[in-house]
Amino acid sequence: MVLIFVTQTIIALVKLSPPSVPSTLTLASMLPFDFSTWTDIGTWLAAAETAAWRLKWVMIPLSLLVLLGSRKLYRSIQQSPMQFCAVRYARRGHLASAAIPLIVLILIGVTVPARLRHRQWGIEAGINASIYRTDRALNEYRETFGTLPSDPGDLSRLPDEDGSLAAALKNLDMSGYRPTGEFAAVPNKKPQQLRGLVIRNASISTADDTPSERLSFTNYDLPLPGPDKIMGTEDDLMVRDGVIYKASETPGRGVAPAASTKSRKP
């Protein structure tokens, strides 16, 4: 068990060591890896943590079985010292079989907070990727139709060759989507003049040349649940025109975001 653990630690250490880039031709530069990092205790600790995670489902059950067996054998040697020899080696083997699962558990426990933090980062990165893809689709819709959609389902009118937009809409709860905007003047098109019409009463106008107004959506708000997927909690998000805020820290309309606020990504 000790040999397996040490071997896995060295394998992980070799993988963590960067490839050597020799500046001068020496014996050390001929080696495929930069072994100078092996003198760093932090590198050995990282390699041991990697080995512990790789062996956790095999080493811990096996170590417990060996520990029970070695304990029984060691007691039998103690009870009958005249029939056995190498009591000192038996004691060392018993201690080694007890130390290995303890070391593996400690190394796993040390890395659990970091792994949970990395997992949380992965969840947030997935949510942000869906948000940015949806915001890009909203911008494309506005450039194509001159306004934001009044309903998120209208985004299906956009081309989606790679299916990324459909996947983003599936991952997000768009039920809280709220477009906002203002009335914009849109001139009416004049009708084409009929050919062959010679006499036309100039005092009678059949076309309304005054510009009409329609509501054009230019901004939007999209409240979303946080990584816990539950609305109404402290980790809720607010997407405002592509910028992601904490729901509790969302600035009002017309208020410039603070310097610490996340800026909109292109």
C-alpha positions in Angstrom: 0.0 0.0 0.0 2.8 2.4 0.8 4.5 1.5 -2.5 1.3 2.1 -4.5 0.7 5.5 -2.8 4.3 6.6 -3.3 4.3 5.5 -7.0 1.0 7.4 -7.7 2.5 10.5 -6.0 5.6 10.4 -8.2 3.4 9.9 -11.3 1.3 12.9 -10.3 4.5 14.9 -9.6 5.9 14.1 -13.1 2.6 15.3 -14.7 2.7 18.5 -12.6 6.3 19.2 -13.6 6.5 21.5 -16.7 8.5 20.3 -19.7 12.1 21.5 -19.6 13.1 24.1 -22.1 16.9 24.0 -22.2 18.8 27.2 -22.8 22.2 25.4 -22.8 23.0 21.8 -23.4 23.6 20.1 -20.1 22.9 16.8 -18.5 19.9 18.3 -16.7 18.5 19.9 -19.9 18.5 16.5 -21.6 15.8 15.3 -19.2 12.2 15.5 -20.5 10.9 17.3 -17.4 12.1 20.1 -15.1 12.9 18.2 -12.0 14.0 21.4 -10.1 10.4 21.8 -9.0 10.7 18.6 -7.0 12.4 20.5 -4.2 9.3 22.5 -3.5 7.2 21.0 -0.7 4.1 22.5 -2.2 4.6 20.5 -5.4 4.9 17.3 -3.4 1.8 18.2 -1.4 -0.2 18.9 -4.6 1.0 15.6 -6.0 0.1 13.7 -2.9 -3.4 15.2 -2.9 -3.8 14.1 -6.5 -2.7 10.6 -5.7 -5.1 10.5 -2.7 -8.1 11.4 -4.9 -7.1 8.8 -7.5 -6.8 6.0 -4.9 -9.6 7.0 -2.5 -12.1 4.3 -3.8 -9.5 1.6 -3.7 -7.0 2.5 -1.0 -9.4 3.3 1.8 -11.4 0.0 1.7 -8.3 -2.1 1.1 -6.4 -0.3 3.9 -9.2 -1.0 6.3 -9.1 -4.7 5.5 -5.4 -4.9 5.7 -5.4 -3.0 9.0 -7.8 -5.5 10.5 -5.8 -8.4 9.3 -2.5 -7.0 10.3 -3.8 -6.2 13.7 -5.0 -9.8 14.2 -1.6 -11.1 13.1 0.3 -8.7 15.2 -1.7 -9.8 18.3 -1.1 -13.4 17.6 2.7 -12.7 17.3 2.6 -10.9 20.7 0.7 -13.7 22.3 3.1 -16.4 21.1 6.5 -14.8 20.7 8.2 -18.2 20.8 6.5 -19.4 17.6 7.1 -16.2 15.6 9.9 -13.9 14.8 10.3 -10.3 13.4 8.0 -8.7 15.9 9.5 -5.3 15.1 8.7 -5.7 11.4 5.2 -6.7 12.2 4.7 -3.7 14.3 6.0 -1.4 11.5 3.7 -3.0 9.0 0.8 -2.6 11.3 1.6 1.1 11.8 2.0 1.6 8.0 -1.4 -0.1 7.3 -3.0 2.3 9.8 -1.1 5.4 8.6 -2.0 5.1 4.9 -5.8 5.5 5.1 -5.3 8.3 7.6 -3.0 10.2 5.3 -5.3 9.7 2.4 -8.3 11.0 4.4 -6.3 14.0 5.5 -5.2 14.9 2.0 -8.7 14.5 0.7 -10.1 16.6 3.5 -7.6 19.4 2.8 -8.7 19.7 -0.9 -12.4 19.5 -0.3 -13.0 23.2 0.2 -10.9 24.1 -2.9 -12.8 21.5 -5.0 -16.2 22.8 -3.8 -15.1 26.3 -4.7 -14.0 25.2 -8.2 -17.3 23.4 -8.6 -19.1 26.6 -7.7 -17.0 28.5 -10.2 -18.0 25.9 -12.9 -21.7 26.4 -12.1 -21.4 30.1 -12.3 -19.4 30.0 -15.5 -22.1 27.8 -17.1 -24.9 30.3 -16.0 -22.8 33.3 -17.3 -22.2 31.5 -20.6 -26.0 31.1 -21.1 -26.7 34.7 -20.1 -24.1 36.1 -22.5 -25.4 33.9 -25.4 -28.9 35.1 -24.7 -27.8 38.8 -24.6 -26.1 38.4 -27.9 -29.3 37.0 -29.4 -31.2 39.9 -28.0 -28.8 42.3 -29.6 -29.0 40.5 -32.9 -32.8 40.6 -32.7 -32.7 44.4 -32.1 -30.4 45.0 -35.0 -32.6 42.9 -37.3 -36.1 44.0 -36.2 -35.3 47.4 -34.7 -36.6 46.5 -31.2 -36.2 43.9 -28.5 -38.7 41.0 -28.5 -41.7 41.4 -26.3 -41.6 37.7 -25.6 -38.5 35.5 -25.3 -40.1 33.0 -27.7 -39.6 35.4 -30.5 -35.9 34.7 -30.4 -36.6 31.5 -32.3 -36.9 33.7 -35.4 -33.1 34.1 -35.3 -30.8 31.6 -37.0 -29.2 29.1 -34.6 -27.0 26.8 -36.6 -25.0 25.4 -33.7 -27.9 25.1 -31.3 -26.2 27.3 -28.7 -29.1 29.7 -28.4 -31.6 26.9 -27.8 -29.3 25.4 -25.2 -29.0 28.8 -23.5 -32.7 29.4 -23.4 -33.2 25.9 -22.0 -30.8 26.6 -19.2 -32.3 30.0 -18.2 -35.7 30.8 -16.7 -36.9 33.5 -19.0 -40.3 33.9 -17.3 -39.2 37.1 -15.6 -38.0 38.8 -18.8 -39.2 42.4 -18.9 -38.4 44.6 -21.9 -38.6 48.4 -21.5 -38.5 51.1 -24.1 -39.9 54.4 -25.4 -42.1 55.6 -28.2 -40.1 56.2 -31.4 -41.3 58.2 -34.4 -41.6 56.0 -37.5 -42.6 57.9 -40.7 -45.3 56.3 -42.9 -44.3 55.3 -46.4 -45.9 57.4 -49.1 -48.1 55.4 -51.5 -46.8 55.0 -55.1 -48.4 57.3 -57.6 -50.6 55.5 -60.1 -49.4 55.7 -63.7 -51.8 57.5 -66.1 -53.2 59.7 -63.4 -53.1 63.2 -65.0 -55.4 65.2 -62.8 -55.2 65.0 -59.1 -56.7 67.3 -56.6 -53.8 68.9 -54.7 -56.1 70.0 -51.9 -57.1 66.4 -51.1 -54.4 64.3 -49.6 -54.9 60.6 -49.3 -51.6 59.9 -47.6 -50.8 60.8 -44.0 -47.3 62.2 -44.1 -47.2 62.8 -40.3 -44.9 60.4 -38.6 -46.6 57.7 -36.5 -45.2 56.4 -33.2 -44.8 52.9 -32.0 -43.3 51.4 -28.9 -39.7 50.3 -29.4 -38.1 48.1 -26.7 -34.5 49.2 -26.2 -33.7 47.8 -22.7 -34.5 44.7 -20.7 -34.4 43.2 -17.2 -34.1 39.5 -16.6 -34.2 38.3 -12.9 -32.7 34.8 -12.5 -32.2 32.4 -9.7 -28.6 31.9 -8.5 -26.7 28.6 -8.4 -29.2 27.2 -6.0 -31.9 27.4 -8.7 -34.4 28.9 -6.2 -35.8 32.4 -6.6 -36.1 34.7 -3.6 -32.7 33.8 -2.1 -29.6 35.9 -1.5 -27.8 34.6 -4.5 -30.4 35.7 -7.0 -29.1 37.5 -10.1 -30.4 40.4 -12.2 -29.3 40.7 -15.8 -29.8 44.3 -17.0 -28.9 44.9 -20.7 -26.3 42.2 -20.6 -24.7 43.2 -17.3 -25.0 40.7 -14.4 -25.6 42.1 -11.0 -26.5 40.6 -7.6 -30.2 41.1 -7.2 -29.6 43.0 -3.9 -27.1 45.3 -5.6 -28.9 46.2 -8.8 -28.7 49.9 -9.5 -31.8 51.8 -10.6 -32.4 52.9 -14.2 -30.4 55.9 -15.1 -27.9 55.4 -12.2 -24.3 54.9 -13.3 -22.9 51.6 -12.0 -20.2 51.8 -9.4 -16.6 51.0 -10.1 -16.9 47.5 -8.5 -19.9 46.6 -10.7 -19.2 44.0 -13.4 -18.9 45.6 -16.8 -20.6 44.3 -19.8 -18.6 41.9 -21.9 -18.5 42.2 -25.7 
